[in-house]
Amino acid sequence: MIDLRSDTVTKPTPEMLKFMTEAEVGDDVFESDPTVNAFQKKMAEMFGMEAGLFVPSGTMSNQLCVSVLTQPGDEIIIDELGHIFNYEAGAAAHLSSVQIRPVKGVRGKLNREAVKGAIRTYNDWDPHTRVIAVENTTNKGGGACYSKEELIALSNLADEHGLYFHLDGARIWNAITATGVEPEFFGSVADTISICFSKGLGAPVGSMMLASEDHIKKARRLRKMWGGGMRQVGLLAAAADYAVTHHLPLMSEDHRRAKILAETVSEHPDLEINLDTVESNIVIFDTKKEPAVEVLKKFEEQGVAMIPFGPNTIRATFHFQVGEEDLEKVLDVVRGYKG
């Protein structure tokens, strides 16, 4: 099966597994695992932040950022398609007693004017706006990337109103690859960043929170409280480090293959796509005659897996373990589809 359901379905390569077994480890709860300590420092320096904290998942990383930036009763502004709003099981309300105010953007991207209109006053009866949160690239927005100018405008708006600016960088590596924006730029505009190693890069587990030393200190205790304190975590950090070093350079091929699939979809009379929306490794397209689930059944019968993203919408996500022969098979299946 050629699996395009997500870029999280990758499996460790033999080289990655070897690198993991050779990692020097210790007890990270005691902050004595040398591999994870070095990797946290490496990522913090890469993104221009003071410190990092390795965690099991992007959801935990995002929620740690939410928690250290807010107080109960606060509000977070986010695009209505944002991951924290749609895919984290209401965690902000449950764990931090804050609410999310979704704002309509374009393909999951916020803009300054829309956010400005959503910022609350500080009346006693208002939830207090505390954080502006963005996702780069956008998942439900089809892999859309923020430009430097867009992020600077939002960061400046946060500063003008005394707010924090959080960047959910679950696919930040795709954004870096697609736009050429250097990693340290993101640290210059954001107060907290979440980066992921199991999407696209191919590590089996792991994300990281990047922030100030004070925020990381608070987050470390919360991580333990939430059950995320791990012991010889250097094994997992080594896999993530290997992925950054060896798999990041492959990401441009994922993007190239995504565009080829999009072009093939655009030529099919029973499928529909806006080619301008394909910026990175995600391809979102619509079906014209049949529900998405019926189309996907036909694809799966021929060895290609994608996921429904709406009643008549399908998402395909490329990763480094989908090669050129796999792409040709996918293209043949799409061309042969009959609605």
C-alpha positions as CSV (number, residue, x, y, z in Angstrom):
1,M,0.0,0.0,0.0
2,I,1.3,3.4,-1.0
3,D,0.3,5.4,2.1
4,L,-0.4,9.1,1.6
5,R,-2.8,9.4,4.6
6,S,-0.2,11.5,6.4
7,D,3.5,12.3,6.7
8,T,3.4,10.6,10.2
9,V,3.2,7.1,8.7
10,T,6.9,6.8,8.0
11,K,9.0,4.1,9.7
12,P,12.6,4.4,11.0
13,T,15.2,3.5,8.5
14,P,18.0,1.0,9.3
15,E,20.5,3.9,9.5
16,M,18.2,5.8,12.0
17,L,17.8,2.7,14.1
18,K,21.6,2.2,14.2
19,F,22.1,5.8,15.2
20,M,19.5,5.4,18.0
21,T,21.3,2.3,19.5
22,E,24.6,4.2,19.6
23,A,23.2,7.2,21.5
24,E,24.6,8.0,24.9
25,V,21.7,8.1,27.3
26,G,20.9,9.1,30.9
27,D,17.8,10.0,33.0
28,D,16.1,13.0,31.5
29,V,13.9,13.6,34.5
30,F,17.2,14.3,36.3
31,E,18.2,16.4,33.2
32,S,21.2,14.0,32.8
33,D,20.6,12.5,29.4
34,P,23.5,14.0,27.3
35,T,21.9,13.2,23.9
36,V,18.6,15.0,24.6
37,N,20.4,17.9,26.3
38,A,22.6,18.4,23.3
39,F,19.7,18.1,20.9
40,Q,17.6,20.6,22.8
41,K,20.5,23.1,22.7
42,K,21.0,22.5,19.0
43,M,17.3,23.1,18.1
44,A,17.1,26.2,20.4
45,E,20.2,27.7,18.7
46,M,18.9,26.8,15.2
47,F,15.7,28.7,15.8
48,G,17.2,31.6,17.8
49,M,15.5,30.7,21.1
50,E,17.0,30.4,24.6
51,A,16.0,26.8,25.4
52,G,14.2,23.7,24.2
53,L,12.2,20.9,25.8
54,F,11.8,17.5,24.1
55,V,8.3,16.0,24.4
56,P,6.4,13.0,23.1
57,S,4.0,14.9,20.8
58,G,3.1,18.1,19.1
59,T,-0.1,18.4,21.0
60,M,1.9,18.3,24.3
61,S,4.3,20.9,23.0
62,N,1.5,23.2,21.9
63,Q,-0.4,22.8,25.2
64,L,2.7,23.4,27.3
65,C,3.2,26.7,25.4
66,V,-0.5,27.6,25.9
67,S,-0.2,26.9,29.6
68,V,3.0,28.9,30.3
69,L,1.7,31.9,28.4
70,T,-1.8,32.1,29.9
71,Q,-3.9,32.2,33.1
72,P,-7.3,30.7,33.6
73,G,-10.0,32.8,31.9
74,D,-7.7,34.0,29.2
75,E,-8.4,33.7,25.5
76,I,-6.3,32.6,22.5
77,I,-6.9,33.9,19.0
78,I,-6.4,31.3,16.3
79,D,-7.5,30.7,12.8
80,E,-10.7,28.6,12.6
81,L,-8.7,25.8,10.8
82,G,-5.9,25.8,13.4
83,H,-4.7,22.5,14.9
84,I,-5.0,23.6,18.5
85,F,-8.6,24.4,17.9
86,N,-9.5,21.3,15.8
87,Y,-7.3,18.5,16.7
88,E,-6.2,18.7,20.3
89,A,-9.3,17.4,22.1
90,G,-10.2,20.6,23.8
91,A,-7.0,20.5,25.7
92,A,-6.6,24.2,26.2
93,A,-9.8,24.4,28.1
94,H,-9.2,21.2,30.1
95,L,-5.5,21.7,31.0
96,S,-5.2,25.5,31.2
97,S,-8.8,26.7,31.7
98,V,-8.6,29.1,28.7
99,Q,-10.8,29.4,25.7
100,I,-10.0,29.7,22.0
101,R,-11.5,32.4,19.8
102,P,-11.4,31.1,16.2
103,V,-11.1,33.7,13.5
104,K,-11.7,33.2,9.8
105,G,-8.5,33.6,7.7
106,V,-7.4,32.4,4.3
107,R,-6.4,28.7,4.0
108,G,-5.7,28.5,7.7
109,K,-3.6,31.7,7.8
110,L,-4.4,34.7,10.1
111,N,-4.0,38.2,8.9
112,R,-3.4,41.4,11.0
113,E,-6.8,43.0,10.4
114,A,-8.8,40.0,11.3
115,V,-6.9,39.4,14.5
116,K,-7.0,43.1,15.4
117,G,-10.8,43.0,15.3
118,A,-10.8,40.0,17.6
119,I,-8.7,41.4,20.4
120,R,-10.8,41.9,23.5
121,T,-10.9,44.8,25.9
122,Y,-10.1,44.3,29.5
123,N,-13.6,44.7,31.0
124,D,-14.4,42.5,33.9
125,W,-16.9,40.5,31.8
126,D,-14.4,39.9,28.9
127,P,-12.1,36.9,28.6
128,H,-8.7,38.5,28.3
129,T,-6.9,38.1,25.0
130,R,-3.4,36.7,25.9
131,V,-2.0,34.8,22.9
132,I,-2.1,35.0,19.1
133,A,-1.4,31.5,17.7
134,V,-0.5,30.6,14.2
135,E,0.2,27.3,12.4
136,N,3.0,27.1,9.8
137,T,2.4,25.3,7.5
138,T,-1.4,24.9,7.8
139,N,-2.8,21.4,7.9
140,K,-6.5,22.0,7.1
141,G,-5.3,24.9,4.9
142,G,-3.5,22.5,2.6
143,G,0.1,23.2,3.6
144,A,0.0,27.0,3.1
145,C,3.1,28.9,4.3
146,Y,3.3,32.2,6.0
147,S,5.7,34.8,4.5
148,K,8.1,36.7,6.7
149,E,6.0,39.9,6.2
150,E,2.8,38.2,7.4
151,L,4.5,36.8,10.5
152,I,6.2,40.2,11.3
153,A,2.8,42.0,11.0
154,L,1.2,39.5,13.5
155,S,4.1,39.6,15.9
156,N,4.1,43.4,15.9
157,L,0.4,43.4,16.5
158,A,0.9,41.1,19.5
159,D,3.6,43.5,20.8
160,E,1.4,46.5,20.4
161,H,-1.3,44.9,22.6
162,G,1.0,43.2,25.1
163,L,0.1,39.8,23.9
164,Y,2.2,36.6,23.3
165,F,2.8,35.2,19.9
166,H,2.9,31.3,19.6
167,L,4.0,29.4,16.5
168,D,2.7,25.9,16.0
169,G,5.4,24.6,13.7
170,A,4.3,21.0,13.3
171,R,5.4,21.3,9.7
172,I,7.8,24.1,10.1
173,W,10.4,22.1,8.2
174,N,8.1,22.1,5.1
175,A,7.7,25.9,5.5
176,I,11.5,26.4,5.7
177,T,11.9,24.2,2.6
178,A,9.1,25.8,0.6
179,T,9.9,29.5,1.4
180,G,13.6,29.5,2.1
181,V,13.0,31.4,5.4
182,E,15.8,30.7,7.8
183,P,14.9,28.9,11.1
184,E,16.3,31.7,13.3
185,F,13.8,34.1,11.8
186,F,11.0,32.3,13.6
187,G,12.6,32.8,16.9
188,S,12.8,36.5,16.3
189,V,9.0,36.9,16.0
190,A,7.6,34.2,18.3
191,D,7.6,33.9,22.1
192,T,7.1,30.1,21.9
193,I,7.5,27.6,19.1
194,S,6.4,24.0,18.8
195,I,8.4,21.9,16.2
196,C,7.7,18.3,15.2
197,F,10.1,15.6,14.1
198,S,7.6,12.8,13.3
199,K,5.8,14.7,10.5
200,G,7.7,14.8,7.2
201,L,11.2,14.2,8.8
202,G,10.4,10.6,9.7
203,A,11.4,10.3,13.3
204,P,9.2,7.7,15.1
205,V,8.3,10.0,18.1
206,G,8.9,13.5,19.3
207,S,8.3,17.2,19.2
208,M,10.0,20.1,21.0
209,M,8.9,23.3,22.7
210,L,11.2,26.3,22.1
211,A,11.0,29.3,24.4
212,S,12.8,31.4,27.0
213,E,14.6,29.7,29.8
214,D,11.9,30.8,32.3
215,H,9.1,29.4,30.1
216,I,11.0,26.1,29.6
217,K,11.5,25.8,33.4
218,K,7.8,26.1,34.0
219,A,7.0,23.7,31.1
220,R,9.4,21.1,32.4
221,R,7.4,20.8,35.6
222,L,4.1,20.7,33.7
223,R,5.5,18.0,31.4
224,K,6.2,15.9,34.4
225,M,2.7,16.6,35.9
226,W,1.1,15.6,32.6
227,G,3.0,12.3,32.4
228,G,5.5,13.4,29.8
229,G,8.7,13.1,31.9
230,M,10.8,10.4,30.3
231,R,13.9,8.6,31.3
232,Q,16.5,7.5,28.7
233,V,14.9,9.7,26.1
234,G,18.1,10.1,24.2
235,L,17.2,7.2,22.1
236,L,14.3,9.2,20.7
237,A,16.2,12.4,20.5
238,A,18.9,10.7,18.5
239,A,16.2,9.6,16.0
240,A,15.0,13.1,15.7
241,D,18.5,14.5,15.3
242,Y,19.2,12.0,12.6
243,A,16.0,13.0,10.8
244,V,16.8,16.7,10.9
245,T,20.3,16.0,9.5
246,H,19.5,13.4,6.9
247,H,15.9,13.7,5.9
248,L,15.3,17.5,5.8
249,P,17.3,17.8,2.6
250,L,14.9,15.3,1.0
251,M,11.8,17.4,1.7
252,S,12.0,19.4,-1.5
253,E,11.3,16.1,-3.4
254,D,8.1,15.7,-1.4
255,H,7.0,19.1,-2.5
256,R,7.9,18.4,-6.1
257,R,5.9,15.1,-6.1
258,A,2.9,16.9,-4.5
259,K,2.8,19.4,-7.3
260,I,3.0,16.6,-9.9
261,L,0.0,14.9,-8.3
262,A,-1.9,18.1,-8.2
263,E,-1.3,18.7,-11.9
264,T,-2.6,15.2,-12.6
265,V,-5.7,15.8,-10.5
266,S,-6.4,19.1,-12.3
267,E,-6.5,17.2,-15.6
268,H,-9.2,14.8,-14.4
269,P,-12.8,15.6,-15.4
270,D,-14.2,14.2,-12.2
271,L,-11.8,15.8,-9.7
272,E,-11.1,19.5,-8.9
273,I,-8.2,21.4,-7.4
274,N,-6.8,24.9,-7.3
275,L,-3.1,24.4,-8.3
276,D,-2.2,27.7,-6.5
277,T,-3.0,26.0,-3.2
278,V,-0.2,23.4,-3.4
279,E,2.8,25.0,-1.7
280,S,4.4,22.1,0.2
281,N,3.7,18.4,0.7
282,I,-0.1,18.5,1.1
283,V,-2.5,18.1,-1.8
284,I,-6.2,18.8,-1.0
285,F,-8.7,18.2,-3.8
286,D,-12.4,17.8,-4.4
287,T,-14.6,15.1,-6.0
288,K,-17.3,16.1,-8.4
289,K,-19.6,13.1,-8.6
290,E,-19.0,10.7,-5.7
291,P,-18.5,11.2,-2.0
292,A,-14.8,11.3,-1.0
293,V,-15.1,8.0,1.0
294,E,-16.3,6.2,-2.2
295,V,-13.5,7.6,-4.2
296,L,-11.0,6.5,-1.5
297,K,-12.3,3.0,-1.5
298,K,-11.6,2.7,-5.2
299,F,-8.1,4.1,-4.7
300,E,-7.4,1.7,-1.8
301,E,-8.5,-1.3,-3.9
302,Q,-5.6,-0.4,-6.2
303,G,-3.1,0.1,-3.4
304,V,-3.2,3.8,-2.7
305,A,-4.3,5.3,0.6
306,M,-5.4,8.9,1.2
307,I,-7.8,10.3,3.8
308,P,-11.2,12.1,3.6
309,F,-11.0,15.8,4.5
310,G,-14.7,16.6,4.1
311,P,-17.7,15.0,2.4
312,N,-16.3,15.7,-1.1
313,T,-12.7,16.5,-0.2
314,I,-9.5,14.3,-0.1
315,R,-6.1,15.0,1.4
316,A,-2.9,13.3,0.1
317,T,0.3,14.0,2.1
318,F,3.8,13.2,0.7
319,H,6.8,12.1,2.7
320,F,10.3,10.8,2.0
321,Q,9.2,7.1,1.9
322,V,7.1,7.7,-1.1
323,G,9.5,7.4,-4.0
324,E,9.3,8.0,-7.7
325,E,7.9,4.5,-8.5
326,D,5.3,5.1,-5.9
327,L,4.4,8.4,-7.4
328,E,3.9,6.9,-10.9
329,K,1.6,4.2,-9.4
330,V,-0.5,7.0,-7.6
331,L,-0.7,9.0,-10.9
332,D,-1.9,5.9,-12.8
333,V,-4.6,5.2,-10.1
334,V,-5.8,8.8,-10.2
335,R,-5.8,8.9,-14.0
336,G,-7.8,5.6,-14.1
337,Y,-10.4,6.8,-11.7
338,K,-14.0,6.8,-13.1
339,G,-16.7,8.7,-11.1
